[in-house]
């Protein structure tokens, strides 16, 4: 399977530099927010027909990579 993370990119001129799905203006945070609220992949794909299942999996992989980093101090309430 192709590297899922190759589907994620960021550009300071698009969505204020937030990580997005390559070629789209859909942020990783938007997709993860839907998933965190309990939306199924099928419902997300229906709402965003431009997305593919691999895009959603790439967002999860991106989140996993970020969560695996050591954080010395981070205020989750500030976000």
C-alpha positions in Angstrom: 0.0 0.0 0.0 1.2 3.5 -0.9 2.5 5.6 2.1 -0.7 7.1 3.5 1.1 10.1 4.8 1.9 11.2 1.3 -1.8 12.2 1.1 -1.2 14.9 3.8 0.5 18.2 3.2 0.6 21.8 4.4 1.2 25.1 2.7 1.3 28.4 4.5 -1.0 29.8 1.8 -3.7 27.2 2.3 -5.9 27.0 5.4 -3.3 29.0 7.3 -0.7 26.2 7.0 -2.7 23.6 8.8 -2.3 20.0 7.6 -4.7 19.3 4.8 -5.5 16.4 2.5 -3.3 17.0 -0.6 -5.0 18.9 -3.4 -8.0 19.8 -1.2 -8.9 22.5 1.3 -10.1 19.9 3.9 -8.0 20.0 7.0 -6.9 16.9 8.9 -8.5 18.4 12.0 -11.9 18.6 10.2 -11.8 14.9 9.4 -10.5 13.9 12.8 -13.2 16.1 14.4 -15.9 14.2 12.6 -14.4 10.9 13.6 -14.0 12.0 17.2 -17.7 12.9 17.3 -18.6 9.4 16.3 -19.2 9.8 12.6 -18.6 6.7 10.5 -16.2 6.7 7.6 -19.1 6.0 5.3 -21.0 9.1 6.5 -17.9 11.3 6.1 -17.3 9.9 2.6 -20.9 10.6 1.8 -20.7 14.2 3.1 -17.4 14.7 1.2 -17.6 12.7 -2.0 -14.2 14.1 -3.1 -12.5 12.1 -0.3 -11.4 8.5 -0.5 -11.2 6.0 2.3 -7.4 6.2 2.1 -7.6 10.0 2.9 -9.4 9.2 6.1 -6.9 6.5 7.0 -4.1 9.0 6.2 -5.7 11.5 8.7 -5.7 8.7 11.4 -2.1 7.8 10.6 -1.1 11.5 10.8 -2.8 11.8 14.2 -1.1 8.6 15.4 2.3 9.9 14.4 1.7 13.2 16.1 0.4 11.5 19.3 3.6 9.4 19.4 5.8 12.4 19.8 7.2 13.3 23.2 5.6 16.5 24.6 7.3 18.1 27.5 4.5 20.7 28.2 1.3 21.3 26.3 -1.9 23.0 27.3 -4.7 21.0 25.7 -7.3 23.5 27.0 -5.6 26.4 25.1 -6.4 24.9 21.7 
